[in-house]
Amino acid sequence: MPSSRSSSRPSPDPAPEAPRGGAPGDGSLRSDGGSSGSRDGSSGDSGDSGDGSSSGGDGGARRGKRRRRRAVIAALVLLAVLGAAVAALVVLGPPAIRRRIIAEARARGVALEPGVVDLGLGAVRLRDARFSLLGVRGLSGTVARATIELRGLSPARIAADGVDITLVGTDALEGLPAWVAQHGPRAEALPLTTSRVRLGLRDRDGGPEVLALADGSLQRRAVASGQGAAAPQPAAPQPGAPQPGAGVLKQARVLVAGKEIARTDVAWSIGATSISLGFGGEDVAAAPLRAELRPRPSPSASIALAPVPLTAVGALLGVDVGAAKMIVSGTLDLRLAEGADRTALSQAPLEGPIALTVKGFTLPHPKELDGLLFGDTTTLKADARVSGDRQRVALGDVEVAAGALKLTGTGTIQRDGADASIGMDLSGSIPCSLLAGSAAMSHLTGAVGLLARDLMSRTLAGSVAVRARVDARASRLTAARVTPSAILRCKLRL
């Protein structure tokens, strides 16, 4: 029995039973509770035979599991870092992002108040932003919405919608060329797309708009060297690259004194001393109607109409001219009238010379004057004075020439919406010999007509005082009404 008691005693050093699943942190134990064996690769799994091939397979599995665990740990660490970054961005980001946006805009010559800033993945969105150009007085604007795509922390692209720009007085026109020369290259390097752009010109704060271009989309254009009025650049641009200070406002509504007169493309180019606009084309030089604005030393403008069909001009101005085949061209130079206030452009009268050529049109006349009104071209020159309300143009020193007929006088052009009425009182004198010769040729042909004309020119002296009242509509020049009168002062040569 003693041996029995002795055998019933607990062993003084019982072997600890390995916990199922392995000790915490011990990578030598398998997750299924079986021993993975010693470090030399021997297997303790009851199902393993302990040969070398089985040992190598288990070693590869362990290494794969360790790699997966490390990947999971790394992912958890990365998520923790990103979470901390997002938390910091939420807490500290908006002021920092706002400061960065303001600094990036200022580096491009723009003083920006971002408005409401919304942060997104790879982009920043602004709402109700305000801006002005550094060093340019009288120019300010608002942006309803803008999306700034980011490359890292730097802007890569901007898409803006609802851009409203206001220019007040001539200060903006004076400052823009210098701004383009200084900031244009860097500003143009940032891709920009816009929609619903509006540009308004006022003569003073709170005053009425003199000119507005509305509801267009802005596109930058490449301008050839010497084309338009491009500003001098500090470095030559790459071939085909858009140049600073040039672009086109696609399908903009053109409003003069609040009234829409056209919807067309308006190209623009800013030079060293002037700003050029081209109406009806994507390029200033190729546009049928061009205007060059010169703010210094005194505000002035030059307007040129290239030889174009009258139908194209009518389409540009929204006026139906029918199927007229006339080709029109002309120039108009305007400057502030003497004594006018340059700070009140919308109310200041303007003056300057006008020249107009109409090919395919002559004044209506009886056939007896065919010998005088030969050809198919009529020219007009005058000194124009535009009223402060832009409704009336007074024409002085008018000269109308058609063939051998030359008349002088005065006239007026009165705006009527998009159309206009034209009235002129003209007078001149026609040598009796020319008048009689023209009449003879209209009734006699061949040698008999030539003989009669020669006889008239030899036997008649003096002149015929001619007066003509011309009434027309700009949209219906071919239907102009001419009311002539004449006083004969002819006598026979003895």
ZIUR-V625153 format. One record per residue. RES is the residue in one letter. SS is DSSP state (@ for helix, = for strand, . for the rest). PHI is phi in radians with two decimals (NA if undefined). PSI is psi in radians with two decimals (* if undefined). Layout:
BEGIN
res	ss	phi	psi
RES	SS	PHI	PSI
RES	SS	PHI	PSI
END
This chain:
BEGIN
res	ss	phi	psi
M	.	NA	-0.56
P	@	-1.00	-0.68
S	@	-1.13	-0.54
S	@	-1.17	-0.76
R	@	-1.10	-0.68
S	@	-1.11	-0.67
S	@	-1.25	-0.38
S	@	-1.45	-0.19
R	.	-1.24	2.55
P	.	-1.19	2.57
S	.	-1.16	2.41
P	.	-1.14	-0.49
D	.	-2.27	1.29
P	.	-1.15	2.43
A	.	-1.25	2.16
P	.	-1.15	2.40
E	.	-1.41	2.24
A	.	-1.12	2.27
P	.	-1.11	2.55
R	.	-1.19	2.23
G	.	1.70	-0.11
G	.	1.60	2.75
A	.	-1.24	2.60
P	.	-1.03	2.31
G	.	1.43	-0.09
D	.	-1.52	1.93
G	.	-1.35	-0.03
S	.	-1.58	0.05
L	=	-1.94	2.42
R	.	-1.41	2.70
S	.	-1.20	-0.27
D	.	-1.55	0.11
G	.	1.67	-0.26
G	.	-1.44	2.59
S	=	-1.25	2.38
S	.	-1.54	0.01
G	.	1.63	-3.11
S	.	-1.35	3.02
R	.	-1.22	-0.28
D	.	-1.46	0.11
G	.	1.69	-0.03
S	.	-1.24	2.47
S	.	-1.68	2.39
G	.	-1.85	0.10
D	.	-1.17	2.29
S	.	-1.09	-0.38
G	.	-1.59	-0.07
D	.	-1.66	2.61
S	.	-1.54	-0.18
G	.	1.44	0.17
D	.	-1.36	2.95
G	@	-1.16	-0.63
S	@	-1.14	-0.74
S	@	-1.14	-0.66
S	@	-1.11	-0.73
G	@	-1.14	-0.67
G	@	-1.13	-0.73
D	@	-1.15	-0.62
G	@	-1.11	-0.73
G	@	-1.12	-0.68
A	@	-1.12	-0.72
R	@	-1.10	-0.76
R	@	-1.10	-0.70
G	@	-1.08	-0.70
K	@	-1.17	-0.66
R	@	-1.12	-0.70
R	@	-1.11	-0.71
R	@	-1.12	-0.71
R	@	-1.10	-0.73
R	@	-1.13	-0.66
A	@	-1.12	-0.72
V	@	-1.11	-0.75
I	@	-1.11	-0.76
A	@	-1.09	-0.70
A	@	-1.12	-0.70
L	@	-1.13	-0.68
V	@	-1.13	-0.75
L	@	-1.09	-0.74
L	@	-1.09	-0.67
A	@	-1.13	-0.73
V	@	-1.12	-0.80
L	@	-1.09	-0.70
G	@	-1.07	-0.73
A	@	-1.13	-0.69
A	@	-1.14	-0.74
V	@	-1.11	-0.75
A	@	-1.06	-0.75
A	@	-1.14	-0.66
L	@	-1.14	-0.69
V	@	-1.14	-0.70
V	@	-1.41	-0.79
L	@	-1.90	-0.23
G	@	-1.15	-0.90
P	@	-0.91	-0.83
P	@	-1.10	-0.69
A	@	-1.18	-0.77
I	@	-1.10	-0.71
R	@	-1.07	-0.77
R	@	-1.11	-0.66
R	@	-1.18	-0.70
I	@	-1.09	-0.79
I	@	-1.09	-0.73
A	@	-1.16	-0.73
E	@	-1.13	-0.68
A	@	-1.18	-0.72
R	@	-1.14	-0.61
A	@	-1.11	-0.34
R	.	-1.82	0.26
G	.	1.48	0.31
V	=	-2.10	2.20
A	=	-1.57	1.93
L	=	-2.05	2.33
E	=	-1.90	1.84
P	.	-1.11	-0.36
G	.	1.31	-2.37
V	=	-1.48	2.22
V	=	-1.94	2.14
D	=	-1.99	2.25
L	=	-1.64	2.38
G	=	-2.36	3.13
L	.	-1.31	1.87
G	.	1.34	0.22
A	=	-2.74	2.72
V	=	-2.17	2.37
R	=	-2.03	2.32
L	=	-1.97	2.56
R	=	-2.33	2.39
D	=	1.01	0.85
A	=	-1.48	2.74
R	=	-2.23	2.61
F	=	-2.65	2.85
S	=	-2.60	2.97
L	=	-1.82	2.33
L	.	-1.08	2.24
G	.	1.41	0.04
V	.	-1.99	1.83
R	.	-1.37	2.57
G	.	1.46	0.13
L	=	-2.13	2.21
S	=	-2.59	2.86
G	=	-2.82	2.94
T	=	-2.29	2.69
V	=	-2.25	2.11
A	=	-1.17	-0.83
R	=	-2.54	2.49
A	=	-2.56	2.41
T	=	-2.02	2.13
I	=	-1.88	1.90
E	=	-1.35	2.43
L	=	-1.92	2.55
R	=	-2.12	1.71
G	.	1.26	-2.12
L	.	-1.89	0.16
S	=	-1.87	2.54
P	=	-1.20	2.36
A	=	-1.93	-0.50
R	=	-2.84	2.58
I	=	-2.24	2.33
A	=	-2.13	2.09
A	=	-2.10	2.53
D	=	-2.36	2.40
G	=	1.29	0.97
V	=	-1.66	2.15
D	=	-2.12	2.01
I	=	-1.99	2.34
T	=	-2.12	2.25
L	=	-1.96	2.25
V	=	-2.03	2.15
G	.	1.17	-2.81
T	.	-1.68	-0.05
D	@	-1.05	-0.75
A	@	-1.12	-0.71
L	@	-1.13	-0.57
E	@	-1.30	-0.61
G	@	-1.53	-0.38
L	@	-1.08	-0.82
P	@	-0.99	-0.74
A	@	-1.17	-0.65
W	@	-1.12	-0.76
V	@	-1.09	-0.73
A	@	-1.10	-0.62
Q	@	-1.52	-0.78
H	@	-1.93	-0.20
G	@	-0.97	-0.87
P	@	-0.99	-0.79
R	@	-1.27	-0.66
A	@	-1.12	-0.70
E	@	-1.26	-0.37
A	@	-1.22	-0.32
L	.	-1.60	2.01
P	=	-0.97	2.37
L	=	-2.45	2.30
T	=	-2.17	2.49
T	=	-2.39	2.75
S	=	-2.53	2.68
R	=	0.94	1.04
V	=	-1.61	2.42
R	=	-2.32	2.27
L	=	-2.14	2.14
G	=	-2.16	2.39
L	=	-1.95	2.16
R	=	-2.13	2.68
D	.	-1.51	-0.33
R	.	-2.79	2.83
D	.	-1.04	2.25
G	.	1.40	-0.07
G	.	-1.39	2.96
P	.	-1.24	2.71
E	=	-1.29	2.26
V	=	-1.39	-0.75
L	=	-2.53	2.49
A	=	-2.48	2.46
L	=	-2.08	2.03
A	=	-2.18	2.69
D	=	1.01	0.64
G	=	-1.83	2.93
S	=	-2.04	2.26
L	=	-1.50	2.35
Q	=	-2.31	2.36
R	=	-1.40	2.56
R	.	-2.17	2.63
A	.	-1.48	2.30
V	.	-2.07	2.27
A	.	-1.21	2.71
S	.	-1.05	2.25
G	.	1.47	-0.04
Q	.	-1.58	2.33
G	.	1.23	-2.52
A	.	-2.23	1.05
A	.	-1.24	2.46
A	.	-1.29	2.62
P	.	-1.14	2.42
Q	.	-1.91	2.61
P	.	-1.20	-0.43
A	.	-2.51	2.59
A	.	-1.20	2.29
P	.	-1.30	2.82
Q	.	-1.17	2.57
P	.	-1.00	2.31
G	.	1.42	-0.08
A	.	-1.39	2.53
P	.	-1.05	2.37
Q	.	-1.64	2.56
P	.	-1.04	2.47
G	.	1.46	0.29
A	=	-2.41	2.50
G	=	-3.14	-2.99
V	=	-2.50	2.43
L	=	-1.76	1.88
K	=	-1.34	2.30
Q	=	0.84	0.97
A	=	-1.57	2.54
R	=	-1.43	2.21
V	=	-1.74	2.08
L	=	-2.08	2.26
V	=	-2.01	2.12
A	.	0.91	0.67
G	.	1.47	-0.05
K	=	-1.93	2.25
E	=	-1.30	2.22
I	=	-2.01	-0.24
A	=	-2.91	2.86
R	=	-2.36	1.98
T	=	-2.79	3.01
D	=	-1.31	2.43
V	=	-2.20	1.87
A	=	-1.51	2.68
W	=	-2.51	2.66
S	=	-2.64	2.31
I	=	-1.91	2.11
G	.	-1.82	-2.94
A	.	-1.20	-0.57
T	.	-2.29	0.05
S	.	-2.63	2.89
I	=	-2.18	2.22
S	=	-1.93	2.45
L	=	-2.18	2.47
G	=	-2.19	2.04
F	=	-1.70	2.24
G	.	1.67	0.25
G	.	-2.78	2.86
E	.	-1.54	-0.02
D	.	-2.42	2.39
V	.	-1.03	-0.83
A	.	-1.14	-0.50
A	.	-1.67	-0.09
A	.	-1.25	2.47
P	.	-1.19	-0.51
L	=	-2.14	2.10
R	=	-2.17	2.53
A	=	-2.35	2.37
E	=	-2.09	2.13
L	=	-1.80	2.22
R	=	-2.10	1.89
P	.	-1.33	-0.41
R	.	-2.16	2.68
P	.	-1.29	-0.42
S	.	-2.30	2.42
P	.	-0.94	2.30
S	=	-2.65	2.89
A	=	-2.61	2.56
S	=	-2.12	2.27
I	=	-2.08	2.28
A	=	-2.25	2.33
L	=	-1.95	2.00
A	=	-1.22	2.73
P	=	-1.03	1.93
V	=	-2.44	2.72
P	=	-1.06	2.51
L	@	-1.03	-0.54
T	@	-1.09	-0.62
A	@	-1.19	-0.69
V	@	-1.13	-0.72
G	@	-1.08	-0.72
A	@	-1.14	-0.67
L	@	-1.11	-0.70
L	@	-1.63	0.01
G	.	1.25	0.53
V	.	-2.02	2.32
D	.	-1.48	1.99
V	.	-1.87	0.22
G	.	1.23	-2.59
A	.	-1.77	0.56
A	.	-1.06	2.44
K	.	-1.84	0.30
M	.	-1.29	2.59
I	=	-1.96	2.20
V	=	-2.08	2.62
S	=	-2.71	2.81
G	=	3.05	3.06
T	=	-2.42	2.68
L	=	-2.55	2.13
D	=	-1.92	2.18
L	=	-2.13	2.51
R	=	-2.52	2.86
L	=	-1.10	2.35
A	.	-1.10	2.69
E	.	-1.01	2.25
G	.	1.49	-0.02
A	.	-1.33	2.65
D	.	-1.53	2.07
R	.	-1.24	-0.26
T	.	-1.51	-0.04
A	.	-2.26	1.15
L	@	-1.08	-0.63
S	@	-1.20	-0.31
Q	@	-2.00	0.01
A	.	-1.52	2.28
P	.	-1.18	2.58
L	=	-2.08	2.71
E	=	-2.61	2.77
G	=	2.82	2.96
P	=	-1.39	2.62
I	=	-2.27	2.48
A	=	-2.41	2.34
L	=	-2.44	2.37
T	=	-2.18	2.26
V	=	-2.13	1.97
K	=	-1.68	2.29
G	.	1.71	0.25
F	.	-2.50	2.34
T	.	-2.33	2.73
L	.	-1.09	2.42
P	.	-0.99	2.40
H	.	-2.79	2.76
P	.	-1.23	2.78
K	@	-1.15	-0.35
E	@	-1.10	-0.31
L	@	-1.75	0.16
D	.	-1.03	-0.58
G	.	-1.22	-0.33
L	.	-1.71	-0.72
L	.	-1.61	0.96
F	.	-1.39	2.88
G	.	1.38	-3.06
D	.	-2.30	0.44
T	=	-2.17	2.34
T	=	-2.12	2.33
T	=	-2.06	2.64
L	=	-2.40	2.32
K	=	-2.27	2.48
A	=	-2.85	2.87
D	=	-1.74	2.10
A	=	-1.79	2.51
R	=	-2.29	2.03
V	=	-1.66	2.26
S	.	-1.20	2.81
G	.	-1.07	-0.54
D	.	-1.53	0.04
R	.	1.09	0.39
Q	.	-1.74	-0.33
R	=	-2.42	2.41
V	=	-2.10	2.08
A	=	-1.62	2.31
L	=	-1.92	2.12
G	=	-2.07	2.78
D	=	0.90	0.82
V	=	-1.28	2.37
E	=	-2.25	2.08
V	=	-2.01	2.23
A	=	-2.25	2.30
A	=	-2.51	1.89
G	.	1.13	-2.24
A	.	-1.57	-0.06
L	=	-1.54	2.20
K	=	-2.28	2.15
L	=	-2.16	2.61
T	=	-2.25	2.82
G	=	2.88	-2.59
T	=	-2.33	2.95
G	=	-2.91	3.05
T	=	-2.48	2.62
I	=	-2.17	2.10
Q	=	-1.98	2.11
R	=	-1.18	2.47
D	=	-2.43	1.43
G	.	1.19	-2.24
A	.	-1.46	-0.18
D	=	-1.79	-3.13
A	=	-2.73	2.58
S	=	-1.76	2.50
I	=	-2.14	2.27
G	=	-2.36	2.33
M	=	-2.46	2.45
D	=	-1.94	2.00
L	=	-2.11	2.66
S	=	-2.60	2.79
G	=	-3.09	-3.11
S	=	-2.28	2.52
I	=	-2.12	2.20
P	=	-0.98	2.35
C	@	-1.02	-0.60
S	@	-1.12	-0.70
L	@	-1.21	-0.71
L	@	-1.13	-0.80
A	@	-1.16	-0.69
G	@	-1.11	-0.70
S	@	-1.13	-0.74
A	@	-1.11	-0.72
A	@	-1.10	-0.74
M	@	-1.20	-0.44
S	@	-1.30	-0.38
H	@	-1.91	-0.39
L	.	-2.06	2.54
T	.	-2.11	2.90
G	@	1.14	-2.56
A	@	-1.13	-0.57
V	@	-1.15	-0.72
G	@	-1.14	-0.72
L	@	-1.12	-0.71
L	@	-1.12	-0.74
A	@	-1.13	-0.72
R	@	-1.12	-0.72
D	@	-1.13	-0.70
L	@	-1.12	-0.75
M	@	-1.08	-0.76
S	@	-1.13	-0.44
R	@	-1.51	-0.52
T	@	-1.78	-0.31
L	=	-1.86	2.46
A	=	-2.28	3.04
G	=	1.56	-2.94
S	=	-2.56	2.92
V	=	-1.98	2.11
A	=	-1.37	2.06
V	=	-1.92	2.34
R	=	-2.19	2.52
A	=	-2.51	2.32
R	=	-1.84	2.15
V	=	-1.95	2.22
D	=	-2.22	2.25
A	=	-2.68	2.90
R	=	-1.98	2.48
A	.	-1.05	-0.55
S	.	-1.45	-0.12
R	=	-2.48	1.06
L	=	-1.10	-0.56
T	=	-1.19	-0.31
A	=	-1.78	0.38
A	=	-1.03	2.44
R	=	-1.83	2.18
V	=	-2.01	2.15
T	=	-1.91	1.79
P	=	-1.64	2.76
S	=	-2.59	2.71
A	=	-2.55	2.57
I	=	-2.12	2.06
L	=	-1.41	2.28
R	=	-2.31	0.78
C	=	-1.61	2.65
K	=	-2.63	2.75
L	=	-1.44	2.52
R	.	-1.42	2.19
L	.	-1.86	*
END
